[in-house]
Amino acid sequence: MIPTPIQSALATLRKFEVPALLIGGQACILYGGAEFSRDLDLMLAAAPEALTRLEQALAALQADVIAVPPFRSAFLQRGHAVHFRCRRPDVAGLRLDLMTKPPRLPDLDAVWQRRVVVELDVGPVSVVALEDLVATKKTQRDKDWATIGELIEADMIAHGTNPSQSRVEFWLREAREADALIELASAFRGVAEALAAERPLLGAAVGQDRGKLELELAQEQIRGKQADREYWAPLRAELELLRHDHRRSGGG
C-alpha cells in the first residue's frame, strides 16, 4: 500500500518517537481514497520536545530543507509547511512536508485526541481522523475535492451497515456526489432535513432535485476554493519575501 521509502521514513520517525500524525496523500490511501502520492506529509505536535526528536530523525534520514521557509518553529506556528528532501540511500529523493497547523483545523488539541492508530508493517502509525483529513483537502485544487468524494464513498462502503447517527451526519455534511447525497437523504430524511440549515444544498437532496443539487455542489466547491485562496494569501506573500531575501543573499 505504501511505497518502501515511506515505510523506511516512518520507521525512522518511530525510532526517535517523533509525535506526528500522518496526513496528506498517504493518509488518503489508508482511508480508501484513490489519491496517489510519493510524498510524506506529517502534522507535528507543537511542542519543544517534538522539534528535538524531529531534528534527530531528520539527521538520521539525511534530510535537508528545500525551498522556503527555513526550518524554524516560528514559521510552523504561523501555519507554514516546511519541506525536506531525504538523502539516505533507502529513502533517497523522498520529500517530507511538515506542518504543525494545517489549514481548517483550528482546534489542534481535538485533532490529536481524534487521531486513529493504524497498524502497518513498520508498527503502529498515528493518522489524522477522517473528518480532519477531509477538512485539509478543501483546497484550491479540483483533484482534492474529488478525493473528498472518494473518501466519503469509501467510508460509506466500510460502515454502511447500521451506521451511527454521527457518521451519517458526517456523510451528509461532506459527501460530494449528487447520487450519494440523494441516497443518504432518502435513507435518513430526518437527519438530512435537520442539517439543511447548516448545509442548504441538502434541501435539494431531500427533494431529489439533481440539477439544483449538482449546481449547489459546484458553487460550494467554488466558495471553498476561494476560502483556501484567502487563507494562504498572507502566507504566500511572506514566502515571496523570503525567496527574495534568499536570492539577494546569494542563496540561488
VEXLUM-607831 format. One record per residue (C-alpha): residue number from 1; residue in three letters; x negated, y, z negated. Coordinates in steps of 0.02 Angstrom, whole numbers, plus 50000, padded with zeros to 5 digits. Each point is the difference from the previous one (the first is absolute). Layout:
<guvos>
<guvo seq="NUM" type="ALA" xx="X" yy="Y" zz="Z"/>
...
</guvos>
This chain:
<guvos>
<guvo seq="1" type="MET" xx="50000" yy="50000" zz="50000"/>
<guvo seq="2" type="ILE" xx="49865" yy="50124" zz="49951"/>
<guvo seq="3" type="PRO" xx="49836" yy="50002" zz="50100"/>
<guvo seq="4" type="THR" xx="49846" yy="49932" zz="49911"/>
<guvo seq="5" type="PRO" xx="49910" yy="50169" zz="49982"/>
<guvo seq="6" type="ILE" xx="50150" yy="50066" zz="49904"/>
<guvo seq="7" type="GLN" xx="50001" yy="49846" zz="49889"/>
<guvo seq="8" type="SER" xx="49816" yy="50029" zz="49963"/>
<guvo seq="9" type="ALA" xx="50030" yy="50183" zz="49959"/>
<guvo seq="10" type="LEU" xx="50145" yy="49956" zz="49885"/>
<guvo seq="11" type="ALA" xx="49892" yy="49870" zz="49913"/>
<guvo seq="12" type="THR" xx="49868" yy="50133" zz="49968"/>
<guvo seq="13" type="LEU" xx="50129" yy="50119" zz="49930"/>
<guvo seq="14" type="ARG" xx="50061" yy="49862" zz="49885"/>
<guvo seq="15" type="LYS" xx="49822" yy="49961" zz="49945"/>
<guvo seq="16" type="PHE" xx="49978" yy="50179" zz="49939"/>
<guvo seq="17" type="GLU" xx="50178" yy="50006" zz="49930"/>
<guvo seq="18" type="VAL" xx="50047" yy="50152" zz="50104"/>
<guvo seq="19" type="PRO" xx="50177" yy="50053" zz="49951"/>
<guvo seq="20" type="ALA" xx="50075" yy="50022" zz="50172"/>
<guvo seq="21" type="LEU" xx="50161" yy="49958" zz="50091"/>
<guvo seq="22" type="LEU" xx="50005" yy="49934" zz="50177"/>
<guvo seq="23" type="ILE" xx="50099" yy="50118" zz="50112"/>
<guvo seq="24" type="GLY" xx="50008" yy="50034" zz="50187"/>
<guvo seq="25" type="GLY" xx="49999" yy="49872" zz="50139"/>
<guvo seq="26" type="GLN" xx="49936" yy="49853" zz="49899"/>
<guvo seq="27" type="ALA" xx="50139" yy="50024" zz="49872"/>
<guvo seq="28" type="CYS" xx="50125" yy="50005" zz="50143"/>
<guvo seq="29" type="ILE" xx="49936" yy="49832" zz="50061"/>
<guvo seq="30" type="LEU" xx="50022" yy="49924" zz="49827"/>
<guvo seq="31" type="TYR" xx="50181" yy="50061" zz="49994"/>
<guvo seq="32" type="GLY" xx="50039" yy="49929" zz="50172"/>
<guvo seq="33" type="GLY" xx="49979" yy="50156" zz="50105"/>
<guvo seq="34" type="ALA" xx="49926" yy="49977" zz="50173"/>
<guvo seq="35" type="GLU" xx="49873" yy="50141" zz="49982"/>
<guvo seq="36" type="PHE" xx="49822" yy="49953" zz="50046"/>
<guvo seq="37" type="SER" xx="49854" yy="50086" zz="49920"/>
<guvo seq="38" type="ARG" xx="49813" yy="49969" zz="49988"/>
<guvo seq="39" type="ASP" xx="49982" yy="50129" zz="49861"/>
<guvo seq="40" type="LEU" xx="50017" yy="49981" zz="49812"/>
<guvo seq="41" type="ASP" xx="50108" yy="50134" zz="49919"/>
<guvo seq="42" type="LEU" xx="49995" yy="50016" zz="49811"/>
<guvo seq="43" type="MET" xx="50081" yy="50105" zz="49865"/>
<guvo seq="44" type="LEU" xx="49875" yy="50025" zz="49859"/>
<guvo seq="45" type="ALA" xx="50050" yy="50032" zz="49820"/>
<guvo seq="46" type="ALA" xx="49967" yy="50182" zz="49955"/>
<guvo seq="47" type="ALA" xx="49883" yy="49968" zz="49854"/>
<guvo seq="48" type="PRO" xx="49813" yy="50030" zz="49975"/>
<guvo seq="49" type="GLU" xx="49964" yy="49816" zz="49970"/>
<guvo seq="50" type="ALA" xx="50088" yy="49958" zz="50163"/>
<guvo seq="51" type="LEU" xx="49879" yy="50111" zz="50097"/>
<guvo seq="52" type="THR" xx="49851" yy="49922" zz="49911"/>
<guvo seq="53" type="ARG" xx="50054" yy="49824" zz="50044"/>
<guvo seq="54" type="LEU" xx="50041" yy="50053" zz="50177"/>
<guvo seq="55" type="GLU" xx="49827" yy="50076" zz="50023"/>
<guvo seq="56" type="GLN" xx="49922" yy="49835" zz="49947"/>
<guvo seq="57" type="ALA" xx="50109" yy="49904" zz="50124"/>
<guvo seq="58" type="LEU" xx="49960" yy="50124" zz="50140"/>
<guvo seq="59" type="ALA" xx="49815" yy="49978" zz="49968"/>
<guvo seq="60" type="ALA" xx="50020" yy="49811" zz="50009"/>
<guvo seq="61" type="LEU" xx="50096" yy="50019" zz="50164"/>
<guvo seq="62" type="GLN" xx="49867" yy="50120" zz="50065"/>
<guvo seq="63" type="ALA" xx="50141" yy="50120" zz="50039"/>
<guvo seq="64" type="ASP" xx="49966" yy="50178" zz="50057"/>
<guvo seq="65" type="VAL" xx="50119" yy="50146" zz="50012"/>
<guvo seq="66" type="ILE" xx="50052" yy="50042" zz="50177"/>
<guvo seq="67" type="ALA" xx="50072" yy="50167" zz="50055"/>
<guvo seq="68" type="VAL" xx="50069" yy="50117" zz="49868"/>
<guvo seq="69" type="PRO" xx="50042" yy="50025" zz="49858"/>
<guvo seq="70" type="PRO" xx="49852" yy="49941" zz="49897"/>
<guvo seq="71" type="PHE" xx="50027" yy="49872" zz="49864"/>
<guvo seq="72" type="ARG" xx="50048" yy="50110" zz="49853"/>
<guvo seq="73" type="SER" xx="50137" yy="49982" zz="49870"/>
<guvo seq="74" type="ALA" xx="50064" yy="50176" zz="50035"/>
<guvo seq="75" type="PHE" xx="50043" yy="49959" zz="50180"/>
<guvo seq="76" type="LEU" xx="50087" yy="49839" zz="49950"/>
<guvo seq="77" type="GLN" xx="50101" yy="50093" zz="49869"/>
<guvo seq="78" type="ARG" xx="50060" yy="50125" zz="50131"/>
<guvo seq="79" type="GLY" xx="50069" yy="49859" zz="50106"/>
<guvo seq="80" type="HIS" xx="49861" yy="49974" zz="50126"/>
<guvo seq="81" type="ALA" xx="49945" yy="49831" zz="50063"/>
<guvo seq="82" type="VAL" xx="49814" yy="49961" zz="49998"/>
<guvo seq="83" type="HIS" xx="49937" yy="49886" zz="50138"/>
<guvo seq="84" type="PHE" xx="49856" yy="49876" zz="49991"/>
<guvo seq="85" type="ARG" xx="49915" yy="49882" zz="50123"/>
<guvo seq="86" type="CYS" xx="49924" yy="49840" zz="49931"/>
<guvo seq="87" type="ARG" xx="49828" yy="49938" zz="50057"/>
<guvo seq="88" type="ARG" xx="49974" yy="49839" zz="49902"/>
<guvo seq="89" type="PRO" xx="49989" yy="49859" zz="50130"/>
<guvo seq="90" type="ASP" xx="50159" yy="49908" zz="49948"/>
<guvo seq="91" type="VAL" xx="50103" yy="50160" zz="50006"/>
<guvo seq="92" type="ALA" xx="49901" yy="50097" zz="50130"/>
<guvo seq="93" type="GLY" xx="50107" yy="50131" zz="50087"/>
<guvo seq="94" type="LEU" xx="50147" yy="49984" zz="49881"/>
<guvo seq="95" type="ARG" xx="50081" yy="50167" zz="49964"/>
<guvo seq="96" type="LEU" xx="50063" yy="50031" zz="49825"/>
<guvo seq="97" type="ASP" xx="50124" yy="50143" zz="49972"/>
<guvo seq="98" type="LEU" xx="50025" yy="50054" zz="49821"/>
<guvo seq="99" type="MET" xx="50130" yy="50110" zz="49915"/>
<guvo seq="100" type="THR" xx="50059" yy="50032" zz="49823"/>
<guvo seq="101" type="LYS" xx="50156" yy="50099" zz="50048"/>
<guvo seq="102" type="PRO" xx="50084" yy="49930" zz="50156"/>
<guvo seq="103" type="PRO" xx="50134" yy="50114" zz="50072"/>
<guvo seq="104" type="ARG" xx="50180" yy="49982" zz="49941"/>
<guvo seq="105" type="LEU" xx="49950" yy="49907" zz="49841"/>
<guvo seq="106" type="PRO" xx="50015" yy="50136" zz="49867"/>
<guvo seq="107" type="ASP" xx="50016" yy="49888" zz="49847"/>
<guvo seq="108" type="LEU" xx="49834" yy="49908" zz="50005"/>
<guvo seq="109" type="ASP" xx="50027" yy="49915" zz="49832"/>
<guvo seq="110" type="ALA" xx="50160" yy="49923" zz="50067"/>
<guvo seq="111" type="VAL" xx="49909" yy="49944" zz="50157"/>
<guvo seq="112" type="TRP" xx="49875" yy="49904" zz="49896"/>
<guvo seq="113" type="GLN" xx="50136" yy="49924" zz="49891"/>
<guvo seq="114" type="ARG" xx="50093" yy="49939" zz="50155"/>
<guvo seq="115" type="ARG" xx="49847" yy="49920" zz="50080"/>
<guvo seq="116" type="VAL" xx="50011" yy="49820" zz="50058"/>
<guvo seq="117" type="VAL" xx="49862" yy="49872" zz="49975"/>
<guvo seq="118" type="VAL" xx="49973" yy="49885" zz="50150"/>
<guvo seq="119" type="GLU" xx="49894" yy="49844" zz="49995"/>
<guvo seq="120" type="LEU" xx="49877" yy="49997" zz="50145"/>
<guvo seq="121" type="ASP" xx="49848" yy="49891" zz="50037"/>
<guvo seq="122" type="VAL" xx="49892" yy="50126" zz="49907"/>
<guvo seq="123" type="GLY" xx="50114" yy="49993" zz="49847"/>
<guvo seq="124" type="PRO" xx="50139" yy="50114" zz="49937"/>
<guvo seq="125" type="VAL" xx="50012" yy="50167" zz="50090"/>
<guvo seq="126" type="SER" xx="50109" yy="50146" zz="49944"/>
<guvo seq="127" type="VAL" xx="50111" yy="50067" zz="50138"/>
<guvo seq="128" type="VAL" xx="50109" yy="50155" zz="50000"/>
<guvo seq="129" type="ALA" xx="50185" yy="49960" zz="49979"/>
<guvo seq="130" type="LEU" xx="50101" yy="49988" zz="50159"/>
<guvo seq="131" type="GLU" xx="50104" yy="50155" zz="49961"/>
<guvo seq="132" type="ASP" xx="49841" yy="50102" zz="49976"/>
<guvo seq="133" type="LEU" xx="49920" yy="49928" zz="50157"/>
<guvo seq="134" type="VAL" xx="50155" yy="50053" zz="50099"/>
<guvo seq="135" type="ALA" xx="49984" yy="50177" zz="49931"/>
<guvo seq="136" type="THR" xx="49820" yy="50012" zz="50059"/>
<guvo seq="137" type="LYS" xx="50049" yy="49948" zz="50176"/>
<guvo seq="138" type="LYS" xx="50113" yy="50151" zz="50030"/>
<guvo seq="139" type="THR" xx="49866" yy="50086" zz="50101"/>
<guvo seq="140" type="GLN" xx="49989" yy="50096" zz="50164"/>
<guvo seq="141" type="ARG" xx="49968" yy="49838" zz="50095"/>
<guvo seq="142" type="ASP" xx="50147" yy="49912" zz="50083"/>
<guvo seq="143" type="LYS" xx="49917" yy="49831" zz="49974"/>
<guvo seq="144" type="ASP" xx="50005" yy="50025" zz="49811"/>
<guvo seq="145" type="TRP" xx="50188" yy="50027" zz="50005"/>
<guvo seq="146" type="ALA" xx="50017" yy="49842" zz="50103"/>
<guvo seq="147" type="THR" xx="49897" yy="49909" zz="49869"/>
<guvo seq="148" type="ILE" xx="50123" yy="50057" zz="49865"/>
<guvo seq="149" type="GLY" xx="50138" yy="49915" zz="50098"/>
<guvo seq="150" type="GLU" xx="49897" yy="49840" zz="50013"/>
<guvo seq="151" type="LEU" xx="49962" yy="50002" zz="49814"/>
<guvo seq="152" type="ILE" xx="50183" yy="50019" zz="49953"/>
<guvo seq="153" type="GLU" xx="50052" yy="49864" zz="50123"/>
<guvo seq="154" type="ALA" xx="49869" yy="49882" zz="49927"/>
<guvo seq="155" type="ASP" xx="50061" yy="50038" zz="49824"/>
<guvo seq="156" type="MET" xx="50181" yy="49970" zz="50050"/>
<guvo seq="157" type="ILE" xx="49952" yy="49831" zz="50072"/>
<guvo seq="158" type="ALA" xx="49900" yy="49954" zz="49846"/>
<guvo seq="159" type="HIS" xx="50134" yy="50054" zz="49875"/>
<guvo seq="160" type="GLY" xx="50160" yy="49993" zz="50101"/>
<guvo seq="161" type="THR" xx="50082" yy="49867" zz="49892"/>
<guvo seq="162" type="ASN" xx="50089" yy="50081" zz="49853"/>
<guvo seq="163" type="PRO" xx="49891" yy="50157" zz="49990"/>
<guvo seq="164" type="SER" xx="50006" yy="50113" zz="49848"/>
<guvo seq="165" type="GLN" xx="50092" yy="50165" zz="50013"/>
<guvo seq="166" type="SER" xx="49838" yy="50096" zz="49982"/>
<guvo seq="167" type="ARG" xx="49927" yy="49907" zz="50149"/>
<guvo seq="168" type="VAL" xx="50157" yy="50033" zz="50104"/>
<guvo seq="169" type="GLU" xx="49988" yy="50184" zz="49955"/>
<guvo seq="170" type="PHE" xx="49818" yy="50000" zz="50054"/>
<guvo seq="171" type="TRP" xx="50046" yy="49924" zz="50168"/>
<guvo seq="172" type="LEU" xx="50140" yy="50125" zz="50027"/>
<guvo seq="173" type="ARG" xx="49884" yy="50145" zz="49957"/>
<guvo seq="174" type="GLU" xx="49859" yy="49946" zz="50114"/>
<guvo seq="175" type="ALA" xx="50059" yy="49889" zz="50143"/>
<guvo seq="176" type="ARG" xx="49958" yy="50074" zz="50171"/>
<guvo seq="177" type="GLU" xx="50105" yy="49892" zz="50118"/>
<guvo seq="178" type="ALA" xx="50181" yy="50042" zz="50038"/>
<guvo seq="179" type="ASP" xx="50051" yy="49816" zz="50010"/>
<guvo seq="180" type="ALA" xx="49923" yy="49963" zz="49830"/>
<guvo seq="181" type="LEU" xx="50085" yy="50150" zz="49919"/>
<guvo seq="182" type="ILE" xx="50170" yy="49957" zz="50074"/>
<guvo seq="183" type="GLU" xx="49981" yy="49821" zz="49939"/>
<guvo seq="184" type="LEU" xx="49949" yy="50058" zz="49826"/>
<guvo seq="185" type="ALA" xx="50141" yy="50128" zz="49990"/>
<guvo seq="186" type="SER" xx="50125" yy="49867" zz="50048"/>
<guvo seq="187" type="ALA" xx="49936" yy="49875" zz="49873"/>
<guvo seq="188" type="PHE" xx="49976" yy="50127" zz="49860"/>
<guvo seq="189" type="ARG" xx="50125" yy="50136" zz="50045"/>
<guvo seq="190" type="GLY" xx="50021" yy="50068" zz="49824"/>
<guvo seq="191" type="VAL" xx="49813" yy="50020" zz="49975"/>
<guvo seq="192" type="ALA" xx="49981" yy="50082" zz="50170"/>
<guvo seq="193" type="GLU" xx="50141" yy="50122" zz="49966"/>
<guvo seq="194" type="ALA" xx="49925" yy="50046" zz="49832"/>
<guvo seq="195" type="LEU" xx="49830" yy="50035" zz="50080"/>
<guvo seq="196" type="ALA" xx="50072" yy="50101" zz="50144"/>
<guvo seq="197" type="ALA" xx="49982" yy="50161" zz="49900"/>
<guvo seq="198" type="GLU" xx="49813" yy="49964" zz="49987"/>
<guvo seq="199" type="ARG" xx="49979" yy="49937" zz="50179"/>
<guvo seq="200" type="PRO" xx="50143" yy="50072" zz="50104"/>
<guvo seq="201" type="LEU" xx="49971" yy="49890" zz="50152"/>
<guvo seq="202" type="LEU" xx="50069" yy="49855" zz="49898"/>
<guvo seq="203" type="GLY" xx="50171" yy="50074" zz="50036"/>
<guvo seq="204" type="ALA" xx="49975" yy="49957" zz="50183"/>
<guvo seq="205" type="ALA" xx="49941" yy="49826" zz="49950"/>
<guvo seq="206" type="VAL" xx="50157" yy="49972" zz="49897"/>
<guvo seq="207" type="GLY" xx="50105" yy="50062" zz="50145"/>
<guvo seq="208" type="GLN" xx="49900" yy="49890" zz="50121"/>
<guvo seq="209" type="ASP" xx="49968" yy="50151" zz="50111"/>
<guvo seq="210" type="ARG" xx="49842" yy="49936" zz="50083"/>
<guvo seq="211" type="GLY" xx="49973" yy="50151" zz="50112"/>
<guvo seq="212" type="LYS" xx="50010" yy="50124" zz="49858"/>
<guvo seq="213" type="LEU" xx="49895" yy="49889" zz="49888"/>
<guvo seq="214" type="GLU" xx="49859" yy="49985" zz="50127"/>
<guvo seq="215" type="LEU" xx="50001" yy="50189" zz="50025"/>
<guvo seq="216" type="GLU" xx="49992" yy="50032" zz="49813"/>
<guvo seq="217" type="LEU" xx="49860" yy="49873" zz="49978"/>
<guvo seq="218" type="ALA" xx="49900" yy="50093" zz="50133"/>
<guvo seq="219" type="GLN" xx="50034" yy="50167" zz="49915"/>
<guvo seq="220" type="GLU" xx="49950" yy="49928" zz="49831"/>
<guvo seq="221" type="GLN" xx="49835" yy="49943" zz="50075"/>
<guvo seq="222" type="ILE" xx="49968" yy="50172" zz="50074"/>
<guvo seq="223" type="ARG" xx="50029" yy="50080" zz="49830"/>
<guvo seq="224" type="GLY" xx="49884" yy="49874" zz="49918"/>
<guvo seq="225" type="LYS" xx="49863" yy="50033" zz="50126"/>
<guvo seq="226" type="GLN" xx="50017" yy="50187" zz="49974"/>
<guvo seq="227" type="ALA" xx="49989" yy="49978" zz="49811"/>
<guvo seq="228" type="ASP" xx="49841" yy="49900" zz="50021"/>
<guvo seq="229" type="ARG" xx="49928" yy="50133" zz="50115"/>
<guvo seq="230" type="GLU" xx="50035" yy="50133" zz="49869"/>
<guvo seq="231" type="TYR" xx="49924" yy="49894" zz="49862"/>
<guvo seq="232" type="TRP" xx="49836" yy="49976" zz="50092"/>
<guvo seq="233" type="ALA" xx="49984" yy="50177" zz="50071"/>
<guvo seq="234" type="PRO" xx="49905" yy="50077" zz="49852"/>
<guvo seq="235" type="LEU" xx="49892" yy="49844" zz="49980"/>
<guvo seq="236" type="ARG" xx="49955" yy="50001" zz="50184"/>
<guvo seq="237" type="ALA" xx="49957" yy="50184" zz="49990"/>
<guvo seq="238" type="GLU" xx="49881" yy="49961" zz="49858"/>
<guvo seq="239" type="LEU" xx="49922" yy="49859" zz="50102"/>
<guvo seq="240" type="GLU" xx="49970" yy="50119" zz="50145"/>
<guvo seq="241" type="LEU" xx="49906" yy="50118" zz="49884"/>
<guvo seq="242" type="LEU" xx="49897" yy="49854" zz="49936"/>
<guvo seq="243" type="ARG" xx="49959" yy="49944" zz="50177"/>
<guvo seq="244" type="HIS" xx="49950" yy="50178" zz="50045"/>
<guvo seq="245" type="ASP" xx="49886" yy="50013" zz="49848"/>
<guvo seq="246" type="HIS" xx="49928" yy="49828" zz="50038"/>
<guvo seq="247" type="ARG" xx="49955" yy="50051" zz="50177"/>
<guvo seq="248" type="ARG" xx="49926" yy="50165" zz="49944"/>
<guvo seq="249" type="SER" xx="49890" yy="49911" zz="49874"/>
<guvo seq="250" type="GLY" xx="49932" yy="49890" zz="50139"/>
<guvo seq="251" type="GLY" xx="50099" yy="49846" zz="49954"/>
<guvo seq="252" type="GLY" xx="50050" yy="49968" zz="50180"/>
</guvos>
